[in-house]
Amino acid sequence: MTTTPERHPLSLADVEDILAYIPHALGFHPVDSVVLLLVQEQRLEATLRVDLPAMQPEEGLNAWVLQVTNLLRRMPEVRSVVAVVYAPSGLGSCREIPYRAMHEKLRDRLQLRGIELRHAWCLGPRCIWDYHAESVEAWLPRPETDGNETHLSMVLAGSAPLDKPWDGCGMEPWPNAENVRELADALRGNSVEGIARWAKLLELPPELAAREIHEDPTCAAELIDSLRWKVVRDILPYLAGTSHGETVDVLVKLSEREPGEEVPELGQFLLGQGWRSPDWERTERLWYLARDLLGIAQNHQRYALMCVLGWIEWAKGRGSLAMTLLDQVLRECPDYNLAKLLKEMLNQGIMPHWATDQLRAWRAHFA
């Protein structure tokens, strides 16, 4: 599931505009998905993607519809929805518009919640259907969006949707990766020093931070070495989302607490609860740092960085991207506990409170 508040002006009745817009909103081209554009008054507020359900048994389809409509409870202002069904590529000949039964159940359930399904289309490999049509024969050729004005404006603004969600693989190894890992193995730093090193880099723009870790192997080694400490792995999102000073205060509370005692400001932040939202500029810097370090990290340090990236995507409201990263961690290390915990949170449909708040949510640069 992905939910990302947007502000881009968009015709909600123009299917070509909508098809051009969706990959930019999600960050990737969806397949086998239902994408819902959530509308408040006449303004697009969020984009939500869910996997296509199995059509049988009917009980499973009903449960899927209920789960989707329950997700909208977090946005009570939404009063209408536009839907696009991305049908499987192997779709054969059809007697009716694909997924019509799902569309009807979803429409009826939304109506019970006072939400109008104002437009809905099904996108096949070569054609598109409007669910308002009665016959499967009432199809149109699949729209081409490469020259669409909405698409071009977002490309010019720097948006580049991926063909599929990134799983953390494929990063180019650093030329000195082996040397950096040897330096990290020889270090005996502590968690406080490691957090301080991360904090210093989070004060820099991404390009300057990247230059520092690539030109100073010891700096990169200190970051990798610090990931041996559970407290560092757990607190990095908080460090990026708040400040070094606030993080030091939390570290003191962690060291002084009784066994099992919570530190509310840390726990609430990591679960997306409470009044505060991340400092998005610093959080983006952590994303770039963590991604870059995948060029040298191995094993548990690599899994830690991928979980950080997954948490950031979840915090942005891009649950599909988060889930892809976590799934890859668990493919490589099935018992990696942090990835299991984060995945369970996503499976339960938990979203950060700020993701549905237009004043606190992350926004893509093109929005």
C-alpha positions in Angstrom: 0.0 0.0 0.0 1.3 3.4 -0.9 -0.2 6.7 0.1 1.4 10.0 -0.9 -0.4 13.3 -0.6 0.0 15.4 -3.7 -0.8 18.9 -4.9 -0.2 18.5 -8.7 -3.1 19.9 -10.7 -4.8 17.1 -12.5 -7.9 16.4 -14.5 -9.7 13.6 -12.5 -11.9 12.8 -15.5 -9.1 12.5 -18.1 -7.8 8.9 -18.1 -4.7 9.8 -20.1 -3.7 12.4 -17.5 -4.4 9.9 -14.7 -2.4 7.1 -16.3 0.5 9.6 -16.9 0.4 10.8 -13.3 0.2 7.5 -11.3 3.8 6.2 -11.9 5.2 9.6 -10.8 3.0 9.6 -7.7 4.0 6.1 -6.7 7.7 6.2 -7.9 7.3 3.2 -10.1 5.0 1.7 -12.8 2.4 -0.5 -11.1 1.4 -3.9 -12.3 -1.3 -6.3 -11.0 -2.6 -3.5 -8.9 -5.5 -1.3 -8.0 -4.6 2.4 -7.7 -7.0 4.7 -5.9 -6.8 8.5 -6.2 -8.4 10.0 -3.1 -10.2 13.2 -3.6 -11.3 15.9 -1.1 -13.7 18.3 -2.6 -12.1 18.8 -6.1 -8.6 18.3 -4.9 -6.4 15.2 -5.1 -5.2 14.4 -1.6 -3.5 11.0 -1.9 -2.6 8.1 -4.2 -3.1 4.6 -2.8 -1.9 1.4 -4.4 -2.9 -2.1 -3.3 -2.2 -5.5 -4.9 -5.0 -7.0 -7.0 -7.1 -9.5 -5.0 -7.8 -13.1 -5.9 -11.4 -13.2 -7.2 -12.1 -16.6 -5.6 -13.2 -17.5 -3.0 -15.7 -14.7 -2.6 -15.0 -14.5 1.1 -11.4 -13.5 0.3 -12.5 -10.9 -2.1 -15.0 -9.5 0.5 -12.1 -9.3 3.0 -9.9 -7.5 0.5 -12.7 -4.9 -0.2 -13.2 -4.4 3.6 -9.4 -4.0 4.1 -9.1 -1.3 1.4 -12.1 0.7 2.6 -10.8 0.5 6.2 -7.6 2.1 5.0 -9.6 5.2 4.0 -10.7 5.7 7.6 -7.5 7.5 8.2 -8.6 10.2 5.8 -12.2 11.0 6.8 -12.2 14.1 4.6 -12.1 12.0 1.4 -15.5 11.9 -0.2 -14.7 10.6 -3.7 -12.3 8.2 -5.3 -11.0 7.6 -8.8 -9.7 4.0 -9.5 -7.5 2.3 -12.0 -7.2 -1.4 -12.2 -3.9 -2.6 -13.7 -4.9 -6.0 -15.0 -2.3 -8.9 -15.4 -0.3 -8.9 -18.6 -1.5 -12.5 -19.4 -5.1 -11.5 -19.6 -6.9 -13.6 -22.1 -10.3 -13.1 -23.8 -12.9 -11.9 -21.4 -16.7 -12.2 -21.3 -17.0 -9.1 -19.2 -14.7 -6.3 -18.2 -12.0 -7.8 -16.0 -12.4 -7.5 -12.3 -16.0 -6.1 -12.6 -17.2 -8.0 -9.6 -14.4 -6.5 -7.5 -15.2 -3.0 -8.9 -18.9 -3.4 -7.9 -18.1 -4.7 -4.4 -15.7 -1.8 -3.9 -18.1 0.7 -5.2 -20.9 -0.5 -3.0 -18.7 -0.7 0.1 -17.4 2.9 -0.5 -21.0 4.1 -0.9 -21.8 2.7 2.5 -19.0 4.9 3.9 -20.4 7.9 2.1 -17.6 7.9 -0.6 -18.4 8.1 -4.3 -16.4 6.0 -6.8 -16.6 8.7 -9.4 -14.5 7.1 -12.2 -13.0 3.7 -12.6 -11.1 2.1 -15.5 -9.4 -1.3 -16.1 -6.1 -1.1 -18.0 -5.3 -4.2 -20.0 -2.1 -5.0 -22.1 -3.5 -3.3 -25.2 -6.8 -1.7 -24.3 -8.7 0.1 -21.6 -12.2 -0.3 -20.3 -14.4 2.2 -18.5 -16.4 0.4 -15.8 -19.4 2.6 -16.5 -19.7 0.7 -19.8 -22.0 -2.3 -19.9 -20.2 -4.4 -22.5 -16.7 -5.8 -22.6 -16.7 -4.8 -26.3 -16.8 -1.1 -25.4 -13.0 -0.8 -25.1 -10.6 1.9 -26.3 -6.9 1.5 -27.3 -4.5 1.8 -24.4 -3.5 5.4 -24.2 0.1 6.4 -24.9 1.4 8.7 -22.2 5.0 9.5 -23.2 3.9 12.8 -24.8 1.3 13.7 -22.2 1.7 17.1 -20.7 1.4 15.9 -17.2 4.1 13.3 -17.7 6.5 15.7 -19.4 6.1 18.4 -16.8 7.0 15.8 -14.1 10.0 14.5 -16.0 11.2 18.1 -16.4 10.8 18.6 -12.6 13.1 15.6 -12.0 10.7 12.7 -11.6 11.8 9.3 -13.0 9.5 6.4 -12.1 11.2 3.0 -11.8 10.0 0.1 -13.9 9.4 -1.7 -10.7 10.0 -1.1 -7.0 13.7 -1.2 -6.1 14.8 -4.1 -3.9 18.1 -2.7 -2.7 20.1 -4.8 -5.2 22.3 -3.6 -8.1 24.3 -0.9 -6.3 27.7 -0.5 -7.9 30.4 -1.8 -5.5 32.9 0.9 -4.5 36.4 0.5 -6.0 37.8 0.5 -2.4 35.0 -1.6 -0.8 37.3 -4.3 0.4 39.7 -1.8 2.0 36.8 0.0 3.7 35.5 -3.3 5.1 38.9 -4.2 6.5 39.1 -0.8 8.2 35.7 -1.3 9.7 36.6 -4.7 11.0 39.7 -3.2 12.7 37.7 -0.4 14.4 36.6 -0.6 18.0 34.3 2.4 18.1 31.3 2.8 20.4 27.7 3.6 19.7 27.9 7.3 20.8 30.9 7.9 18.5 29.1 6.2 15.7 25.9 8.3 16.1 28.0 11.4 16.2 29.6 10.5 12.9 26.2 10.0 11.3 24.9 13.2 12.8 27.8 15.2 11.3 27.1 13.9 7.8 23.4 14.5 8.1 24.2 18.2 8.4 25.6 18.2 4.9 23.8 18.2 1.5 23.8 14.7 0.0 26.5 15.5 -2.6 28.9 16.8 0.1 28.2 13.9 2.4 28.9 11.5 -0.5 32.1 13.2 -1.3 33.3 12.9 2.3 32.6 9.2 2.7 34.1 8.4 -0.7 37.3 10.5 -0.2 37.8 9.4 3.4 37.7 5.6 3.8 37.9 5.9 7.5 34.7 7.9 7.6 32.9 5.3 5.6 34.4 2.5 7.8 33.1 4.3 10.9 29.6 4.3 9.6 29.7 0.7 8.6 31.3 -0.3 12.0 28.6 1.7 13.9 25.9 -0.6 12.5 27.1 -3.4 14.8 25.3 -1.6 17.6 21.6 -2.3 17.8 20.9 1.1 19.3 22.5 2.8 16.3 20.4 0.7 13.9 17.3 1.5 15.8 17.8 5.2 16.3 19.1 6.3 12.9 15.6 7.3 11.6 15.1 9.3 14.8 18.5 11.0 14.4 17.6 12.0 10.9 14.0 13.0 11.7 14.9 15.2 14.7 18.3 16.4 15.7 21.6 15.2 17.2 20.8 17.0 20.5 17.4 15.3 20.8 18.9 12.0 20.0 21.5 12.3 22.7 18.7 13.0 25.2 17.0 9.8 24.1 20.2 7.9 24.4 20.5 9.1 28.0 17.0 7.9 28.7 17.6 4.6 27.1 20.7 4.1 29.3 18.8 5.1 32.5 15.5 3.3 32.0 14.4 0.2 33.9 14.2 -3.1 32.0 11.2 -3.1 29.7 10.5 0.6 30.2 9.7 2.6 27.1 11.1 5.9 25.9 7.8 7.4 24.5 9.3 10.0 22.1 11.4 7.3 20.4 8.8 4.6 20.2 6.0 7.0 19.0 8.2 8.5 16.3 9.3 5.1 14.9 5.7 4.0 14.8 4.5 7.2 13.1 2.5 8.3 16.1 2.3 11.6 18.0 2.4 15.2 16.9 5.8 15.4 15.2 6.8 14.3 11.7 10.3 13.8 10.4 12.5 16.6 9.3 12.2 15.6 5.6 15.4 17.3 4.4 17.5 15.4 7.0 15.5 12.2 6.3 16.2 12.4 2.6 19.9 12.8 3.4 19.9 9.6 5.5 18.2 7.9 2.5 21.0 8.9 0.2 23.7 8.0 2.7 22.2 4.5 3.4 21.7 3.8 -0.3 25.3 4.8 -1.1 26.7 2.6 1.6 25.1 -0.4 0.1 28.1 -0.3 -2.3 30.3 -1.5 0.6 28.0 -3.0 3.2 27.6 -6.8 3.5 25.5 -9.2 5.5 23.9 -7.7 8.7 25.2 -4.2 8.0 23.6 -4.4 4.6 20.3 -5.6 6.1 20.4 -2.8 8.6 20.8 -0.2 5.8 17.9 -1.7 3.8 15.7 -1.6 6.9 16.5 2.1 7.3 15.6 2.6 3.7 12.4 0.6 4.1 11.4 2.7 7.2 12.0 5.9 5.3 9.8 4.7 2.4 7.1 3.8 4.8 7.4 7.1 6.6 7.0 8.8 3.2 3.8 6.8 2.7 5.3 4.6 0.0 4.5 1.3 1.5 5.0 -0.7 -1.7 8.6 0.5 -2.0 9.1 -0.3 1.7 7.7 -3.8 1.4 9.9 -4.6 -1.6 13.1 -3.7 0.4 12.0 -5.7 3.5 11.0 -8.7 1.4 14.5 -8.7 -0.1 16.1 -8.6 3.3 14.1 -11.6 4.4 15.0 -13.5 1.2 18.6 -13.0 2.1 18.2 -13.5 5.8 14.9 -15.0 6.8 15.4 -14.5 10.6 16.4 -10.8 10.4 14.2 -9.6 13.2 13.9 -5.9 12.4 12.8 -6.6 8.9 10.1 -9.1 10.2 8.8 -6.4 12.6 8.6 -3.7 10.0 7.0 -6.1 7.5 4.4 -7.1 10.1 3.6 -3.4 10.6 3.0 -2.9 6.9 1.0 -6.1 6.7 -1.4 -4.7 9.3 -1.9 -1.6 7.2 -0.3 0.7 9.8 0.5 4.1 8.3 2.3 6.9 10.0 -0.1 9.6 11.2 1.7 12.3 9.3 1.3 10.4 6.0 -2.3 11.5 5.7 -1.8 15.1 7.0 -1.2 17.5 4.2 0.8 19.8 6.4 3.2 17.2 7.7 3.4 14.6 5.0 6.4 14.1 2.7 6.0 15.5 -0.8 7.9 14.6 -3.9 9.9 17.4 -5.3 7.7 17.5 -8.4 4.5 17.9 -6.4 
